[in-house]
């Protein structure tokens, strides 16, 4: 691969914007691609292999940064470190305000796991990364036995090719066809597990068997498995529920239609389905209907039309300049609303190929993903077709039906026993401690109210007692939820402390201490804190620039307004605070103008 310098930051692609806004605790938008070796993984070699892999694919070394209109990805100096598997599969990787890489490499016994947040890449990109990682590991482990080093990437592929936004590249304004109203699909409504844990069920089939049966029926393997999946779901439906179609979301790799070497998201989807109960429900009839649907929808014209519709929404002049937080709320709501249009998801990652000399060391590859519904992911290696069902429902009837239908077609399954280590519950413990703290604050408020009414039965003193505890709880809560970003935490504390102090001053008869002393002193204190933290951490200007500007502006504008409108009793502290904040801003503009301009451009990009 031709080595070239990568971009310091880049906009999110169309799919990444959706995944970032739609991700939740139980729908993390994380998927796992893994390789099962025929030998136990050696951690030190896996770390060296990972170091080599990110040199080939540096676009993966990115973190999410927040902008005013859109978030974006920024190049990071963070170094990925492998770990022994320690948490539930497909757990959340991206945590708001925490600057961390968007992928993880873990291992367990003979398995190498690659988990990635869908904002960073799609199935094709993940496949290429894992292939490179496994190849590097096996070479380090066995090169002394004559295993040759190989390169998967063409020599002329650049880093710019890898981080190219192919959605934007192939977007054209399209005014075809008005939007069609989609029929509501049948929804799975089985009881969810109490702890919300993801349910993983894997099996292995013979590629030759599945492919032979598909050819006998005159269809592709994907069409065959799609039909089996829909038939398996239908068996769990009642007669009344048959008024709703069974509809699957099937992702499509757009690289098959539009040339691209991008490692970013570049896929679309189709939604094959069937409405049962109308007299054309045999396997053969549903298979023929599904096959025809695939033929009609899997065309370059159809893919371009659908892609253009999605990007046109993003390019809308009104939505374009809406604040990022508002846009994310709308996208999240839209994603939840659109879930009713599909019943389940079927993702075929196709085959994974490795050099012939490397094949004897590999057992198989596998894939599955987090999902709020039920999802089936498929990939193959040599003659092993790995199927991974994931769901958060308490039933496995659909999976059972799926395997039974395949057996009726002469295809036998080999069940894979799930092997996962004991999950570490660190984050659950943190939340539990926070809840206990909140409950203790409520107890304190209740007892203070009782004591106040016993000695001073007035509403005023009761509110003071409750307000004191509530103020402490509010500051602690902000500190807890913003603990991953010290500077953002400090900015929130600045706003909270000044506003709460003004409120307390007003409630206690307004003596002016809040505006005379608290506002200017806290503003200068927070600025000093930010400078010290940035110096100790040795952060580059891009890490602290936005927060210094916000804190300086806040500490300049608020006291200045109070001074102009004659609210202050004692002006000296505020004048000192105004001068300090002004000098901070002036210093940033004079000595860090280039960094300031670049940071503002990133924050305000549309």
N, C-alpha and C positions, 0 to 999 in steps of 0.2 A: 504494500500500500504506500502511495506517495505521502510522505509526512508533510503536513502543513499546519499552520497555526489555526486553532479553532476560535470561534467567536466567543467573546467574553460573556455574552448573554444572548438569548434568543426568545422570540415570542412563543407562546404555547400554540401548538397546532390545533385544528378545529376539534378533534376528538379529545385532546388533552384538556381543553377548557371544560368539556362536558364531564369528564371523569373527575376532575378536581372539584367541581361544584357538587357533583352527585355523590361523592364518597361519604360514607358514614361509618360508625363503629361496626355495624353488622353487614355493611356492604362496602368493604374497604377498597374495592377495585384493584385488588392485588391478585396476581396469579402466580402459580408455582410451576416451573419447568424443572424437571430433575433427571438425573442419570443414575441408574443402578449399575454399579460396577460388579465385577466378579471377584473383587478383593476389597479389603477394608481400607477406607480412606485414611491417608496420612496427612494430618493437619498442616504440617510445615510445608509439604509439597503443594498442597492446595492453596496456601497463601501465596507462594511463589508463582503458581499458575495464574492466580487472580491478578497479581501485579502485572504479569505479562499481558493478560487479557485486556485490562483497562488501557494499556499502552496502544493496543490495536483499536479499541473502541472508547476513546476519551470522552465521547459525547455523554457517556453514562455518568461521568463525574460532574453532576449538576445538582443544584438545590433550587427549591422554589422560593422566589421572592415576591413580595406583595407590591402591586402597583395600584395607582388610583383608579384606572379604568379596566386593566387586565393584569393578572399576575403573570410572571414570566420565569424562565429558567436561567440560572446564572452559573457560569463555570465555577467550580469549587476546588479548593486545595485539600479537601478532606480525603483521607486515604481509607479505602474499604478494608475491613478486617474480618476474616472468616471467623465463625463461631460454631460450636457444636449446637445442634438444633435445640431450641430452648422455649419455643412458644407454639401456640396453635397454628397450623398451616394457614397461610394467606391472611395472617393478622395484619393490622394496620402498620404501614411503614411510614407514611407521611403524617406527622403531627404538627398542627398549625403552630407557627412561631418557633419551632425547633428546626434549626439548620442541620439537616442530616441528608445523606444520600438517599436516593429513591429506590434502591435495591439492596438486597442482602444475599450473601452466599453463606450457607450453613452446610453442615454434614452430619450424618448419623449412620454409623456402621459402614455399609457399603454405598451409601447414597450421598450424592452431591446435589444440594438444593439451590436453585436460583429463583428467588422471589423478587418481583418487581411491581412497582406502582404503575398502573396503566397510563399515567400521565407521561411517563418517560418513553415507553416503547409499546409496540404491539407484539402479537405472537411471532411474527416473522423476525423482528429484531431480537426478541428473547431467544429464539431458536439459534440464531447466529452467534449470540453471546455465549450461550451454553456450549455450543459445539466448539468454539474457540477455547473455552475454559477447560472442557474435558480433554481436548486435544493437547493443550499445554500441560495438563496434569499427567496424562499418560506418557507424554514424551519425557517429562522430568523423572517419572518413576521407572521408565523402561528403556531409555535411550542407550544405556550400556549394553542392552541385549540386542541392539541393532535397529531399534525403532527410529525411523527417519522423521525429521521435522518437516512439516508441510505447511503451506499457506493457503487459506481459504479465500482470501480477498484478491481480486485482480490488482496488478501493480499500479494501475492508473486511477484507482479509487482514492479520493481524498477525504479528509475530515469534513470538508464542506459538503461533499456528497452525502456523508452519513447524517449530517444535521440539516439537510435540505427539507423544507416543509413542502412536501409534494401536493398536499391539499391546495395550498396557495399557488403552486406552480401550474396546476392543471385546471384551476378555477376559471370559468368563463361565465359572464352574465347570461342568465337563462330565463326566458319568459314563457317557457312551454307549460302547458297544462295547468289548470287550477288545482289547488290542493284537494286531494280526495279524502273524504271522511272515512276513517278506519272503523271497522266493526269491533266491538269489544270482544276479546277472546276469553275462553274458559280459564279460570284462575284456580290454582291449587290452593286449597284452604284447609289443610290438615293442621292439627295442633303443633305449635313450635316447641322446641325443647326449652325447658325451664331456664337453662343457663345460656341459651342462644349459641351453643357450640356448633361449629360447622360439622356436617356429617359427610365423611368421605368413604366412597366405596369404589374399589378398583378391580378390574378384571383384565385378563390378557387373552386375545384371540389369535388365530392364525390368519395372517394377511392373505395367504393363498386361498384359504377357505372362504373368507368374506368376499374377496375379489372374484373368485370363481362363481359363487352364487349370484353376485351382482351382475356378472356378464351373462349368466344363464337367463336372468330376468331382463337383460337388455338395458341396464341402467348403470350409472356410476356408483361407486361405493358410498359416496356421500348421500346420494338420493336414496339408496337402499336403507342406510342407517337412519336417515331422517324419517322415512316411512315407518320403520320399526318403532322409533321413538314415539311418534304420534299415535300409533296403534296401542302401544303400552300405556300411554296416558288415557286414551279413550276407555280402556277397560275399567278404569276407576271412576268413570262418569256415570251419573244417573240419567234416566231418560229426560228429565226436566233440564238437566245441564247441557244436553245435546243441542239446545238452541244456540249455544255459543260455540264458535269454531275452535278447534285445537290449532294453535298457531305457534310456530317456532321462530326464534330469531337465529339466523345463521350468518355469522360474519364471513365476509368475502375479502380476500387479499387483493387490493387494487393494483399491486405490482404486476399482476397477471394481465392487466389491461393497459396500464400506463407505466412505461419504463422508469424505474427508480432504484437507486442504491441507498435510499434513506433508511436510517435505523429508527426513525420516529414513527408515530402512528400513521398508518396509511391503509385504511380498510373501510369497507362499507358493510352493509348487510342486506339480506333479503328475508322475507317472512312467509315461507311456505306454510300452508294450513289446509284444513279440511273440516267441513261442517258435517257432522255425523247425524244419523237419524232420518236421512232422506232417500234411503234405498240404494246407495252406491258406496257401501262401506266395507267391501271386501278388501283384503290386502292388495290384490291385483289392481282394483279400481283406484284405491288411494295412491298406490305406487305410480300408476299411469298419470294421474292428476299432478302428483308431485314432480315427476319427470318433466312434464310439459311446462310446469311453472318454472323450473330451473332453466329450461331451454329459452324461455321467453325473457326471463329476468337477468340471466348472466350474459349480458351483452355490454359492450363498451358504451353504447349510447345510454342504456338504462343506468349503468353505474355513474356515468358523468352527470346525468340528470339528477339523480338522487344526491350526489356529492355537491352539486351546485346549489341545490335547495338549502342544504345545511349551512353552507358557507355564506349564502346570501343573507340568511338570518343574522349571522355574526356581523356582516358588513352593513346592516341597516343603520342609516345615519343617526337615528334616535337612540337605538340600543348601544351603538358604538360608544357614545359619550356618557352612558349611564355609569354611576360608580360601580366598582368591582363587586362590592358586597351586595348591592342590590341585584346586579346581574347574576351573581352566584345563587342568590335566593330564588330568582326566577327560573334559572336553569335547573336547580334542584327540584323545584316544584313541577316543572315541565317533565323532568325525567320520571318523577313519581307518577305523574298523570299518564305518561306514555306506557308505563308498565302494564296497564290494563289491555294494551294492544297485543301482547304476547303471553303465551302460557309458560314457556320454558325456553332455554337456550341450548343450541347445539353448535359447538365449535370444533371444526376439523383442522388441526394444525399440520396436516399432511405428514409426509415421511421425513425422518431425520437421517441424513446420510453421513457416514464417517469413512475415512480412508480404509482400504482393505486391511492394512497391517494393524489398525487400531481396533477393528471389530472384535477379535477374540477376547479382548479385555472388558468388553461391555455386555452387560446382561440385557438392558433395555432402557428406553427413555419413557417418561411419563409426564402428564400435565393435568392440572385441574385449577380451579379458580374459586374465589369467593363469589357469593351470589345471594341476592335477596329472594330468589326464586329457587328453581332447580336448574342445574346446568350439567351438560354432558360434554366433556372435552376428549378429543381423540388425537393420538399421534402414533406413528409406527416407526419401527427400526428393524431392519431385516425382515423376518417373518413374524415379528411380534407386534400386534396391534393393541396398544394400551388404551383402555377406556377408563375415564375417571368421572364418576358421578359426584357432584357436591350439592348439598341442600341443607336447609335449616329446619326441615320438617321431621316429625317423629315417625314417618312411615317410609318403608322401603318397598312398598308394593309395586310402584312404577318400575323400579330397577329390576325387581323380580320378574315382572311381566316382560320387560325388555329382553332379559336373558332367555326366558322361556321361548319367546317368539324366534329368537335366533337359533335356539336348539331345534325348533320345529323345521327350520330351514337347513338343518344339518351342520350347524356351527356350534361347536362346544366351547365353553368358557373355562378359563383357569382363574379361579378367584385369588386375588392378592390380599394376604392378610396385612391390615394396616399396622405399621410399626412406627409409633411416635413416642418420643421420650416424655417424661412427666413435665407438664407445663408449669413454668414459673409464674406465679401470680403476683408479680411485683406491682403492676399498675392497678390491679384490683385492690391490693392492700392500700395503696396511696389514696384511692377514692374512698375506701372504707374509713380511713383515718380522717379524711376531710368531712365525711358525713357525721362522724362521731363529734368532731369539733363543732360543726354547725348545730348539732343537737344540744351540746353543752352550752352553747351561746343562748339557745332558746330557753334552756333551764335557768340560766343566769338572769335572763330578762324577766321570766315569770317570778322568780324568787325576789328580785329587786322590786318588782311592782308590788308584791305582797308586803315587803318590808316598808316601802314608801307609803303605802296606804295605812300601815299600822301606826307610823309615826308622823307622817305628813300627808294626810289624805287629800292631795291635790293632783289634778291632772298634769300640771306643769312639771312637778318633780318626777312624776311617773314617766313622762315622755323623756325627760333628761336622762334618767337611768336607762331606759330602753335604748335611747339614741346613742348613748356612750358605748354600749355593748354592740349595737348594730354598726356603728362606725368602725369598731375594731374588727368585726366580722367582715365588713365590706373590704377593708384594706387587706385583710388576710386572704380573702377569696380572690381578689385581683392578683395578689402575689402568688397564690397557688396555681391559678390557671394560666398565668403569664410567666411561669417560672423558667420556661425554656428560652426566653429572650429577656435578658436583664435590662436592656435599654428600653424596650417597649414597656416592660414592667415599671421602670422608673417614670416613664412618661405618663402612664396611667395613674401612678401614685401621686404625681405632681398635680394632675387635674383633680383627682379625688380629694386630696388633702386641702387644696385651696378652696374648692367648692364646699366641702363639709365644714371647714373652719368659718367661712362666710355665713353658712346656714346656722351654725352654733352661735356665732356672734349676734345674728339677728334674733334668734330665739331667746337669748339671754339679755336682751335690752339694748343691743347695738352700742358697743363702746369703741368700735373701730379697730380693735387689736388685730382682727383677721386681715384687713386690707393694709394696715400700717406696717405690720411686722411679718405675718405668716406668708402672704403672697410673695413679697420680694425675697425673703430669706429662703423659703422653700425652693423658689425658682433658681436662685443661685446655688443652693445646695445640690439640687438635682443635676444642674449643669456640671458642677464639680465632680459629682459621682460618675457621670457619663464619661468625662474626660479621664478619670482615674481608671475606670474599668477598661476603656479602650486602650489605654497605655499599658496596663498590666497584661491584658490579653494580646497585645500587639496586633490589633486588628487593622486591616487596611482601611482607608478613608471610606470606601463604599459600605463598610459594615456599620459605621456610626454616623455617617453624614446626615441622613434623613432625620434621625432622632435629635441630633444637635441643633439642626435647623428648626425643628418643631418646638423643642424646649426653649431655644433662644427667642423665637417669635412669640411664644406664649408669655415668657417672662418679660418681653418688651411691650407687647400690645396691651395686655390686661392692666398692669400698673399705669401705663400711659393713659388709658381710658379713664381709670379711676382718678388720676391726677387732673385730667382735662375737665371732668365733670364735677370736680370739687368734693369728692367723696372722702379723701384722705384728711386725717387730722394732723399726722406727722409725716412730712414729705421726704425727709432725708433718706430713710431706708429704701423707699421706692425709687428715688432718683439714682441712688447707687445701683439698685437692681437693674434699672433701665439702661444705665451706662454700661454695666457689665454685659448684659445681653446684646446690646448694640455692638459692642466691641467683638463679641463672639461671632456675630453675623458678619461684621466687616472683615474679620480675620479669615473666615471661611471663604468669602468672596475674593479676597485679595490673594491668599496663599493656596487655596484649594479650588480655584475657579474651574479648572478642567474636570476634576472629580465631581464637583458640584453640578456642572452642566451635564455630564454623562449620567449622573444619578437621577437628576430631574427628568432627563429624556427617557430613561428606563421606567421611572415611576409613572410618568404621564403618557406613555406610548398608547396608541389606539390601533 
